[in-house]
């Protein structure tokens, strides 16, 4: 049986939304060049956080998004289309989250009545 890996609560991994990876590390982890990361940022595909000194800091969430971008680019999809696909995927995820919340509220209200 597989043991679960370390969690942010264990102090071993940063929270998924916390920008901790510099641009060169993020590029290496994603298998792309630093210039490619900058290009994706220029096209609005990525928005890394910035340190107080202005250095880009990529999070685990940014790296997951970057994997999706590189998968789509690998299929020959242009950057404008990738931006639209990702926007639609984000909107869909938001709708699913809202639906789960409303379903939960509905079930709670039915139990209370």
TORMI-465450 format. One record per residue: x, y, z of N, C-alpha, C, O, CB in turn. Coordinates in steps of 0.1 Angstrom, whole numbers. Glycine has a CB too. Layout:
BEGIN
[[X Y Z] [X Y Z] [X Y Z] [X Y Z] [X Y Z]];
...
END
This chain:
BEGIN
[[8 -12 0] [0 0 0] [9 12 0] [19 13 7] [-10 0 12]];
[[5 22 -8] [13 35 -9] [10 44 3] [-1 46 6] [11 42 -22]];
[[21 49 9] [19 59 19] [17 73 12] [24 75 2] [32 59 28]];
[[9 81 18] [7 94 12] [20 102 14] [28 100 23] [-4 102 19]];
[[23 110 4] [35 119 4] [34 130 14] [23 132 20] [38 124 -10]];
[[44 137 16] [44 148 26] [34 159 21] [31 161 9] [58 155 27]];
[[28 165 31] [18 175 28] [23 188 33] [33 189 41] [4 172 35]];
[[17 200 28] [21 213 33] [21 213 48] [29 220 55] [13 224 27]];
[[11 206 54] [10 207 69] [22 200 76] [25 204 87] [-3 200 73]];
[[28 191 69] [40 184 74] [52 194 74] [62 191 80] [43 172 66]];
[[51 205 67] [62 214 66] [72 210 55] [83 217 54] [69 215 79]];
[[69 200 47] [78 196 37] [76 202 23] [86 204 16] [77 181 35]];
[[64 206 21] [61 212 8] [54 225 10] [46 226 19] [52 202 -1]];
[[56 235 1] [49 247 3] [34 245 -2] [31 236 -9] [55 258 -6]];
[[26 254 3] [12 254 -2] [12 256 -17] [21 262 -22] [4 266 5]];
[[2 250 -23] [2 249 -38] [1 263 -44] [5 265 -56] [-10 241 -43]];
[[-5 273 -37] [-6 286 -43] [5 296 -39] [5 307 -44] [-19 292 -39]];
[[15 291 -32] [26 299 -27] [37 299 -37] [43 289 -40] [31 295 -13]];
[[41 311 -42] [52 312 -51] [65 311 -45] [70 319 -37] [51 326 -58]];
[[72 300 -48] [85 297 -42] [96 294 -52] [108 294 -49] [84 285 -32]];
[[92 290 -64] [102 286 -74] [106 298 -83] [98 305 -89] [96 275 -83]];
[[119 300 -84] [124 310 -93] [122 306 -108] [118 295 -110] [139 313 -91]];
[[123 315 -117] [120 313 -131] [129 302 -137] [124 294 -145] [122 326 -139]];
[[141 301 -133] [150 291 -139] [146 277 -134] [147 267 -141] [165 293 -136]];
[[142 276 -121] [138 263 -115] [125 259 -122] [123 247 -125] [137 264 -100]];
[[115 268 -123] [102 265 -129] [104 261 -143] [98 251 -148] [93 278 -129]];
[[113 267 -151] [115 264 -165] [121 249 -165] [117 241 -174] [125 274 -171]];
[[131 246 -157] [136 233 -156] [126 222 -153] [126 212 -159] [148 233 -147]];
[[118 225 -143] [108 215 -139] [98 213 -150] [92 202 -151] [101 221 -126]];
[[95 223 -158] [85 222 -168] [91 217 -181] [84 214 -191] [78 236 -170]];
[[104 218 -182] [111 213 -195] [109 224 -206] [109 220 -218] [105 200 -199]];
[[109 236 -202] [108 247 -212] [119 257 -209] [126 256 -198] [94 254 -212]];
[[121 267 -217] [131 277 -215] [126 289 -207] [114 290 -206] [137 282 -229]];
[[135 296 -201] [131 308 -194] [123 318 -203] [114 324 -200] [143 315 -188]];
[[128 319 -216] [122 327 -226] [107 323 -228] [98 331 -230] [130 328 -239]];
[[105 310 -228] [92 305 -231] [83 309 -219] [71 313 -221] [92 290 -232]];
[[88 308 -207] [79 312 -195] [76 327 -197] [65 331 -194] [87 310 -182]];
[[86 335 -201] [83 350 -202] [73 352 -213] [64 361 -212] [96 357 -205]];
[[73 344 -224] [64 345 -235] [50 342 -230] [40 349 -233] [68 336 -247]];
[[49 331 -223] [36 327 -217] [30 338 -208] [18 341 -208] [37 314 -210]];
[[39 344 -200] [34 355 -192] [30 367 -200] [19 373 -197] [46 359 -182]];
[[37 370 -210] [33 381 -219] [19 379 -225] [12 389 -227] [43 384 -230]];
[[16 366 -228] [3 363 -234] [-8 361 -224] [-19 357 -227] [4 350 -243]];
[[-4 363 -211] [-14 362 -200] [-18 348 -196] [-28 346 -189] [-27 369 -204]];
[[-9 338 -200] [-12 325 -197] [-8 321 -183] [-13 312 -176] [-5 315 -207]];
[[2 328 -178] [7 326 -164] [9 340 -158] [12 350 -164] [21 319 -164]];
[[6 340 -145] [8 352 -137] [15 349 -124] [9 348 -114] [-5 360 -134]];
[[28 347 -124] [35 343 -112] [35 355 -102] [34 366 -106] [50 339 -115]];
[[36 351 -90] [37 362 -79] [51 368 -81] [60 363 -88] [35 356 -65]];
[[53 379 -74] [66 386 -74] [71 388 -60] [63 391 -51] [64 400 -81]];
[[84 387 -58] [90 389 -46] [90 404 -44] [87 412 -53] [105 383 -45]];
[[93 409 -31] [94 424 -29] [104 430 -39] [102 442 -42] [98 426 -15]];
[[114 423 -43] [124 429 -53] [119 428 -67] [127 432 -76] [137 422 -51]];
[[108 421 -70] [102 420 -84] [106 407 -91] [103 406 -102] [107 431 -92]];
[[112 398 -84] [116 385 -90] [104 376 -91] [96 375 -82] [127 378 -81]];
[[102 370 -103] [91 361 -104] [92 349 -95] [103 344 -93] [90 356 -119]];
[[81 345 -89] [80 333 -80] [69 324 -85] [57 329 -84] [79 337 -65]];
[[72 312 -89] [61 303 -94] [57 294 -83] [65 289 -75] [67 295 -106]];
[[44 291 -83] [39 282 -73] [36 268 -79] [38 266 -91] [25 287 -67]];
[[32 259 -70] [28 245 -75] [17 246 -85] [16 239 -95] [25 236 -64]];
[[7 255 -82] [-4 258 -91] [0 263 -104] [-5 259 -115] [-14 268 -84]];
[[10 272 -104] [16 277 -116] [22 266 -125] [21 266 -137] [26 289 -114]];
[[29 257 -118] [36 246 -125] [25 237 -131] [28 231 -142] [45 238 -116]];
[[14 234 -124] [4 226 -129] [-2 232 -142] [-5 226 -152] [-7 223 -119]];
[[-5 245 -141] [-10 253 -152] [0 252 -164] [-4 251 -176] [-13 268 -148]];
[[13 254 -161] [23 253 -171] [23 240 -178] [25 239 -190] [37 256 -165]];
[[21 229 -170] [21 215 -176] [9 215 -186] [10 209 -197] [19 204 -166]];
[[-2 221 -183] [-14 221 -192] [-11 229 -204] [-14 225 -215] [-26 227 -185]];
[[-4 240 -203] [-1 249 -214] [9 241 -223] [7 241 -236] [6 262 -209]];
[[19 235 -218] [29 228 -226] [22 216 -233] [26 212 -244] [41 223 -218]];
[[13 209 -226] [5 198 -233] [-2 203 -245] [-2 197 -256] [-4 191 -223]];
[[-9 214 -243] [-17 220 -254] [-8 225 -265] [-11 223 -277] [-26 231 -249]];
[[3 232 -262] [13 236 -272] [19 225 -280] [21 225 -292] [24 245 -265]];
[[21 214 -272] [26 202 -279] [17 196 -289] [21 188 -298] [30 191 -268]];
[[4 199 -288] [-6 194 -297] [-7 203 -309] [-15 201 -318] [-19 192 -291]];
[[1 214 -309] [1 223 -320] [-9 234 -319] [-12 241 -329] [-1 216 -333]];
[[-14 236 -307] [-24 247 -305] [-17 260 -303] [-7 261 -295] [-34 243 -293]];
[[-22 271 -309] [-15 284 -308] [-18 290 -294] [-28 286 -288] [-19 293 -319]];
[[-10 300 -291] [-11 306 -277] [-25 313 -275] [-30 312 -264] [0 316 -275]];
[[-31 319 -285] [-44 325 -283] [-54 315 -280] [-63 317 -272] [-48 333 -296]];
[[-54 304 -287] [-63 293 -285] [-61 287 -271] [-71 283 -264] [-63 282 -296]];
[[-48 285 -267] [-45 280 -254] [-51 289 -243] [-57 284 -233] [-30 278 -252]];
[[-50 302 -245] [-55 311 -235] [-70 309 -234] [-76 309 -223] [-52 326 -239]];
[[-77 308 -245] [-92 306 -245] [-95 293 -238] [-105 292 -230] [-97 307 -259]];
[[-88 282 -242] [-91 269 -236] [-89 270 -221] [-98 264 -213] [-82 258 -242]];
[[-79 276 -216] [-76 276 -202] [-87 285 -195] [-91 282 -184] [-62 282 -199]];
[[-91 296 -201] [-101 304 -195] [-114 296 -194] [-121 297 -184] [-104 317 -204]];
[[-118 288 -204] [-130 280 -204] [-128 269 -193] [-138 266 -186] [-132 274 -217]];
[[-117 263 -192] [-115 253 -182] [-116 259 -168] [-122 253 -159] [-101 246 -184]];
[[-110 271 -166] [-111 277 -153] [-126 281 -150] [-130 279 -138] [-103 290 -153]];
[[-133 286 -159] [-147 289 -157] [-155 276 -154] [-164 277 -145] [-153 296 -170]];
[[-152 266 -161] [-159 253 -158] [-156 248 -144] [-165 243 -137] [-155 242 -169]];
[[-144 249 -140] [-140 245 -126] [-147 253 -116] [-152 248 -106] [-125 245 -124]];
[[-148 266 -118] [-156 275 -109] [-171 271 -109] [-176 271 -98] [-154 290 -114]];
[[-177 268 -120] [-191 264 -120] [-193 251 -113] [-203 250 -106] [-195 263 -135]];
[[-184 242 -115] [-185 229 -107] [-184 231 -92] [-191 225 -85] [-174 219 -112]];
[[-175 240 -88] [-173 243 -74] [-186 249 -68] [-190 246 -57] [-161 252 -71]];
[[-191 259 -76] [-204 265 -71] [-215 255 -71] [-223 256 -62] [-208 277 -81]];
[[-216 246 -81] [-226 236 -81] [-225 227 -69] [-235 224 -62] [-226 228 -94]];
[[-213 223 -65] [-211 215 -53] [-216 222 -41] [-222 216 -32] [-196 210 -52]];
[[-212 235 -40] [-216 243 -28] [-231 244 -27] [-237 242 -17] [-210 257 -29]];
[[-238 247 -39] [-252 248 -39] [-259 235 -35] [-269 235 -28] [-257 254 -52]];
[[-254 224 -41] [-259 211 -38] [-258 208 -23] [-268 203 -17] [-252 200 -46]];
[[-247 211 -17] [-245 209 -3] [-255 218 5] [-261 213 15] [-230 212 1]];
[[-256 230 2] [-266 239 9] [-280 234 7] [-287 234 17] [-265 254 3]];
[[-283 229 -4] [-297 224 -7] [-299 212 2] [-310 211 8] [-299 220 -22]];
[[-290 203 3] [-291 191 11] [-292 195 26] [-301 189 33] [-279 181 9]];
[[-284 204 30] [-285 209 44] [-299 215 47] [-304 212 58] [-274 219 47]];
[[-304 223 38] [-317 230 40] [-328 219 41] [-337 221 49] [-319 240 30]];
[[-327 209 32] [-337 199 33] [-337 191 46] [-348 187 51] [-335 189 21]];
[[-325 188 51] [-324 181 64] [-330 190 75] [-336 185 85] [-309 178 67]];
[[-328 203 74] [-332 212 85] [-347 214 85] [-353 218 95] [-325 225 84]];
[[-354 212 73] [-368 215 72] [-377 203 76] [-389 205 76] [-371 219 59]];
END
